[in-house]
Amino acid sequence: MLQTNQCQEIKCPIQFVVDLLGNKWSILVLRELFGGDRRTYELLAALPGISTKTLTQRLRELEAHGLVERRIYAEIPPHVEYSLTPKGHQIKPVMASLKEVGTQWLNQESCFCALTDDR
């Protein structure tokens, strides 16, 4: 069994994921992308309160970690779409568990979001 100080020397997998997703906007961006590909304006509309700058930063971070893919379409005007990668889809069971616990703690019916079982 590892002692606490030994665990700190080895990279903790929980800490790694929390550091990667440990802010409100990253998790909510992923939630939206579970519903399918989204353009920047769609994400801005779905996430009231997020600034364009913050959204861009979070998308770049998620892309750098291989969770989100950005596709640029050479059209006039050009547009960009974001989608989850296979690695990004691996977080879905964790997000579904968070939704389930939140629903229980709020003592209400579940809200509609891209994490429903029928998607």
Secondary structure, 3 states (H helix, E strand, C coil): CCCHHHHHHCCCHHHHHHHHHCCHHHHHHHHHHCCCCEEHHHHHHHCCCCCHHHHHHHHHHHHHCCCEEEEEECCCCCEEEEEECHHHHCCHHHHHHHHHHHHHHHCCCCCCCCCCCCC
